Every structure is written in structure tokens, then in C-alpha cells.
Amino acid sequence: MRFESFIASRIIRSKPYKNTISSPIIKISILSITMGLVMMIISISSGIGLQKTIQNKISSFFGHISISNFQNNSSQSSLKPILINQDFYNNIENDEILHIQTVAYKSAVIITNSTFEGVVFKGINTDFNSNVFSKYLIEGEFPNFDNEISNEVIISDYLSKRLSIKLNDKFSTTFFKIGSSVPNERNFKVVGIFNSGLIEFDQIYFLGDIRHIQKMNNWTSNQIGSFELFIENFKNISDVSDKLYENTPPELDVISVSDKFSDIFNWIALFDMNILLIIVIMILVGGINMITALLVTIMERTQLIGVLRVLGSSQSSLRYIFLSNGIYLISVGLFFGNIIGLGLIFFQKLTGFIKLNPETYYVSEVPLDLNFINILFLNFGILFFCLIMLILPSYIIGRISPTQSLKIN
């Protein structure tokens, strides 16, 4: 063991050290590191967790990337059909693309005996990615697409309650017909109810057989409204979109879900700045407390510093002793911070005791993303920056005179 490490360990384990004036200051410094790390772990986990949850929910509805004809209107209905026989649909060469589904949209009004509601009917096909959407299905099942056009649909829990339509109930829907004053009427049967938590979409969309839209729009079975693509890594959505845009016919538009709903994605992108701000503040608070603890410890150990200086210890050796002491205190704070922070994450995952307003945050409880690599980097980052902040105050040791520190009153 190095001489400096031995002296540092003796200072840490000595009983007088635990009962000195600096003891409460040191405890407060350790507590600041602990609470700071807890705040940072929760902030990063909740911020990333909320981002991923919202991304996944919106992508479950519309895929990561949508390919359709250019439309010079603000309607949510699919107006111009595209042929299903596209190269990218029949032959997926991009490793990033996991699944492609064919869909179409059409505006409508659901009419009941007591009320009505403006909605958008999403026509889905047998290639619908039900594995992704099934986690939002709270009752019933997906429609059964056999050889005949299916009248089975799934509606949101919001529409179910608002329109008083329950599972296995039938309801009438009026579709707007382009270029005609005579609307199309359809009767549907509810076979499933979903709740995505995205109130903006739950109050509008319901899903059923795409062949209804094809028939009402006089399309052939080879014509659809758009393609919705699912990719493996959301971080690569821009690159994949650009590659698809370059390799699709000029009349087709390729748009990512982050561009389609830019307001939502710009909002969740702000979480990164909030997380960074919390990390910076917590590191500064913890570092300043550790500086205070270091200075108080140095002042209490002036006689020890004087003795070591007389025995020939260099200033760098003395700084090493007290910086080692600082690293130990930081490590204690990090140890308890990790235990508390990870404990809260696991408790939230098991119980979901921290609730959120789904109309504001699109989720009913705080989603936490547990990434041990992020936590590991966070621990090393705190240790590194706090140690950097301690180096400059440690130079005060050089201003302590051995003669004055050993003077007997």
C-alpha cells in the first residue's frame, strides 16, 4: 500500500474523524451526492422512458414511416390511391425495415340513438402489424378478415364510453363521398376495444377492413391509401426515410412519424435539455458541498499536515491524501444513491405508484427506462467532475506553514 493511501485510510477510519466539527458537514456532503445521483437517475430514466413510450405508441398507430401519394389538402382521408405492387413492398432489401402494412383512411361520422361523433376510419389489411398494436387491446379481439368484406371493427375505449357502444354492439357510420352529396352508410360490429393512452388519436380513430374504403372509393383490390413501415431502430428513422425517398417513384411522398407529428416530437425532445440541466445543477451542488467538506477537513488536519511536511512529504503527496479522502466520500454517496435510485425504479415498475395525467403526457403512470450503461457513465461522470472540482481547493495545503501548524499555544 502506498504511504499516501495508508494515511488517507487512517484518516477515514479514525474515531476522532467521526466526531469532529466537520462530521455534520461531511454527512451533508455525502447526502448531497446521494440525493443528486438519485435525482439524476430518476430524471434520465423517466425522461428516456417517456420519450420511448410516446414514440412507440404513435408508431404503433401509424408506423415509423408512411409512404403515400402527394396530397394538396389537410384532410385525414386517403384521396389518391397507390398501387400495392411496389418494389419496396414486394422485396424488402433494407435490413432496418421490419414490417410493412397497407392501410387507407376515410373520414366519417358515427351515429347512435343519442349522439354522434366525427371520426376517421382506418382501413387495415391482413398484413396489419397486430403484434405491436395488441398491447393496447383491453377487450375482445382483432377483426377477422376472411374472403368476404368484414363488418367487424375495433374502437377506442374513449369512443366506446362517449358513444355508449360496448363490445359486440352494432352501430351505423356515415362516410363522406367525394364529389357527391349522397353519403355512404355502413353498419359495423365492435369486436375489440383498445386504449392507447394517446387521447388525441383515441378520440378520432377506429379500425376495420380496408375493403370498405376500396369499395366506397371505387378502388381495385390492388389500390391502397398508403404504406406504413416499421423499422428496427427509431434513431435511424431519418436515414431510412431519406433512402426510401431516393428509391421510390417521384409521385410518392415519404414522411417519418416524427415529421408527421412534429409538435409532439419537438415537445419530447425538450426532455433532453431538462435532463442535462438537472445533471449540471446536481453535479454543481454535490461538488460545492464536497469542496466545503474538503476545506473543513484540511483545516482540522493542519497539525497532521505540518508533521507530514516536516517528515518530508511533498505537497502533491498531501493533496493525494486529501483527494483520496474526497473520492471515498463521493463513493459512499454514489453507493447509497445507486441503491435508492435503482430501488425507486424497480418499485415504480412493479407498482406504478407515480401517476400522470394521460391527457397531458399520453401515459397514465411514469414510464422508467432502466439502462445500466447510462447509470454507469453517470457514476463515473459524477466522480470525475467532482474530483476535478476538488483539485483546485486542495492547493490550499501549500499555504499551510509547518511552523505555524505545529506551534504549541
N, C-alpha and C positions, 0 to 999 in steps of 0.2 A: 504494500500500500504506500502511495506517495505520502510524504510528510504533510503536504497541504490537505490532502484528503483525510488524513488521520486527525488533524487539528479541527477540521470542519465537522467531522463526525463527533468529536468530543464536545464541541460547542452545541451541536444539535441535541445530544443525549444527556447533557449536563442538567442536573436538577435546578441549579440557580437560574439557568436559561428559561426554565418553565415558570419561574415565579418572579421574574424581573418586571420592571416597569414596561418593558417592550412586549410582554406577553399578550396583553389585550390587543395591541396594535398588530402584532403578528397574526393573532387569531382573526382579526378583521380582514387582514390582507389575504389570508388563506380563504376566508369566506367569500371575499370579492372574486377571487379566481374561480371558486366553486360555482357561485351563482352566475358569474359571467359565462362560464362554459355551459351551464345548464340552459341559459338564455340563448346562446348561440346554437346549441344542438337542437333545441326546440324550434328556433327560427328557421334554420336550414331545413330541418325535416318537414315542418309544416308548410314552408314556402314551396319547396320542391314537390312535396306531396300534393298540395293544392293545384300546382301547375299541371302535374301529370294527370291528376284525376279529371280536371276540366278538359284537358287535351283529349284524353281517352273517351270521355263522354260525348264530346262534339264529334270526334272521329267515328264513334260507334253509329251516330246518326247519319253522317254524310261521307264517311271515308276520309282518308287523308288528302286525296287529290280527286278532283272532279274534271271530267272531260265531256264537253258538250259543244253544240253549235253556238256561235256568237249570237247574242240576243240583245237588240237595242230597246230593252224595256225593263221595268223594275218588277215585273210580275214574277211570282214564285212558280208559275206553271211552266211546264216544258212546252214550248211553242213549235220549235223546229226539230223534227226527228233526225236522228243519225242512224246509219246502218250498223247493225251489230257485227257485221263481218269486217272488223278492223284488225290490222296486223298485230297490234299490241294486245288485243283481246284473245286472239286465237293462238298466239305464240308469245308467251311471256319470257323475254330474254333478260330482263333486268332482275338481278338477284335481290334487289331491295323490295320488289313488289311481291307481296304475299298472297293477295286475293283481289279479284276484280268482280264487281257485281253490276248488273244492268238495272236501271231504275227510270222512273218518269214521275213528274209531279203535275198535279192539277188542282186548281182552286175550287172550293165547293162550300156549301152551307149544309150543316146537319140540322134537320128539323125534327123536333119532338112535339108532343101534345102541349107542352107548357112553355117551351122556349126554342131558341135556335142559336147556332154558333158558326161563325166563319172559320173554316179550316182549310188545310191543304192535304190532299190525299197523295201519299207516296206509294206509287206502284212498284212492287218488288217482284222478283222472279225466283225461279228455283235456285239461282246462284247467289241468293241473298246470304250474307255472312251472319247467319243466326247464332253462331258460337260467340261472337263478340257482343251481340245485342241481347242474348238470352239472360245475362246477369241483371238486366233491368226488368225482366218479365216477372211480375209479382203474382199473377193469376193466369190460369189457362195455359194455352199453347200457341204455337205459330200456325198460321193458316195452312191448310193442306192444298197444294197445287196439283190437282190431278189433270186428266185430259180435258175437262170442262172448265170454263171460267168459274173461279171460286168467289162466292159472296162472303167468305169469312175474312174478318179483319181483326187487327189488334188496335186498341185505342189507349190513350194515356189515362192514368188514374185521375188526372185533373179534369179531362173531358168527361170521364165516367161519372164523377161527382157533380160536375156542373150541369150536365145534361140528364142526370139520373138514369144513366144507362149502365146496366150491370152485365156480368158475364152471361152469355147465351141469349141476351136480349137482341132484338132486331130494331133497326132504325132506318129512316129514309134520308137520303142525301141528294141534294140538287147541285149539279155541276154546270158551270158556265160554259156555254158553247160559243166558240169564236165565230164571229160573222153571222150569228143567228140569234134571234130573240127567244127562241124556244130552247129551254134548258134540257139537259139530260137528267133523268131520275134513276137512282139506283137504291136498292134495298140491301143492307148489309147485316150480317150477324156477328156479334162480338164473341170471339173465341179466346181472346187474350187481353190482358190489361198490363201495361208497363208503367214504370215510374223511373225516369232517368234523373230526376232532380233538376234538370235544366228547364225551368218554368217557361222560358221564352219559346222553347220548342214543344214542350208537353202540352201547352195550351193551343197549339196550332195543328200539329201533325198526327195523322193516323195512317196505318199501313195495311195494304191489301194487294190483290192481284193486279199486276201491271197490265193484263189483257183488257181490263175495263177501260183504261186510258187509251190503249191502242185502238179499241173499237170505237170509242167516242170521238177520237181524233181522226178516224179513218186511216190509221196506220196499218201496215202489214206486220206480221209477227217478227220480221227482221228489223223493224224500226223501233227505236227506244228514245228516251229523253236524254239520258246521259250515262256515262260510266263513272263508277265510284271505286277508287283504288285504295287498297290498304298496304302500307309499307312497313318494313321491319323496324326502322329507327326513325323516330319523329325528328331528330336533329338533322336528318338528311333530306327533309321534305323539300327544301328549296332546290337542292341539286337534282333530285329526282324529277321535280316539276319542270325544271329547265331542260333536262334531257328529253322528257316526253314531249315538250313543246317543239323541240327541234325535229322530232321524229314522227310527228303527227301531221295530217293534211292541213293546209293553211286555213281551211274554213272552220277548223275545230279550235276551241279555246280550252286551255289547261289552266286550272286555278287550284291552288292549295287551300286547305281549310283555314289556315292561318291568315290568308289574304281575303278569303270569303267572309270571315268573321273577324276582321282586323281589330274592331273595337274591343272584343273580348280578349284577344291575344295580346294586344297592346297593354291592356289592364293587368293581365297576369305577368307580363314582362316587367312591370314595375316592382314585383316582389323581389327581384334580384337586387335592385337598388336598396330596398328596405333591409334585406338580409345583410348586405355589405355595410350599411350604416350601423346596424346593430352590432356587427362584429367589430368594427372600428371603435365604437364607443366602449364596448365591453373590454377590449384589449387595453384601451387608454385608461379606463377606470382601474382595471386589475394591475396594470403596470405602475400607475401612480401610487397605488396602495403598497405595492412591493418596494418601490423606491423609498417610501416612508419607513417601512419595516427595516430595510437595509440600513438607512441612515441612523435610525434609533439603535439598531444592533451594533453598528460601528461605534457610536458614541458611548454605549455601555461597555464596550470591549477596548477602550483606549489603553488601559494598562496592559492587557494581553498584547495589543499591537506594539506597545513600547518595548515589552520584553522580547518579542519576536524580532523587532528591529535591532535591538542590542545584540541578540544572538546571531545576527547576520542575515535574517530573512529579507529578501528583496520586496519592493513594492508590488511587483507582479505576483509573487507568491502570496502576499497578503490579500491582494484583490481576488486571487483564485479561491482562497479560503472562504471569503465572504460571498463571492458569487456562487460557490458550491452550496453554501447555506441558502442562498436565494433560490437556486434551482431545486433544492429539496423542498422548500416551502411551496413553490409553484407546483411541483409534482404531487404534493399532498392535496392541494386544491384541485388539480386535474383528476386525481384518483376519485375523490368524492363527487366531483362534477360529473364524471362519466357514469358513475353508479346511479346518481339521482336522475340525470338526463335520460339514460337508456331505460331506467326503471319507469319513468313517466311515459316514454314512447310505447313500451310494451303494455303498460296499463291502459293507455288510450286505445291501442289496437284491440285489446281484449274487451274493453267496456264501452269505449266511445263516449266517455263522460263529458268531454268538452263539445258542446253543441254549437252549430252555426245556423244562421238564417239561410235556407236554401234559395230564397228569392234574391238574395244579395250575392251569396258565394257559390251557388249552384250545388252545394253539398249540405247535408244535414248535420254532419259532425266533422271535426278537424281530421283530415287525412294526413298521416305522417309517413314519410318515406325514410326507411332505415337503410343508410348506406355507410358501411363501416369504413370504406376508403375515405369518404368525406370527413368522418369523425376523426380518423387517424391523422389526416392532414390538418384538421382543425387543432388537434392537440399539439402537434409539432409546431404549428404556426404560432399558437399562444406562447409556447415555451421559448421559441426563437425571438419573437418580438419583445416579450417581457425581459428576456436576458439582454437584448440589445439596449433596452431602456435602463437596465441596471448597470451597464458598463460605465457610463459617464459618472454617475454618483459614486461609484466605487473609487474613483480617483481622489476622493476626499481623504482617503487613507494617507496619501502622500503629504498632506498638510498637517498630519498629527506628529508633533515633535516627541521623540522618545524621552527627552529630558523633562518636558512638561508632564507627559503622561505618567512618568514614574516618580514624580515629586511627591514626597510624603508631607501631608499637611500637619 
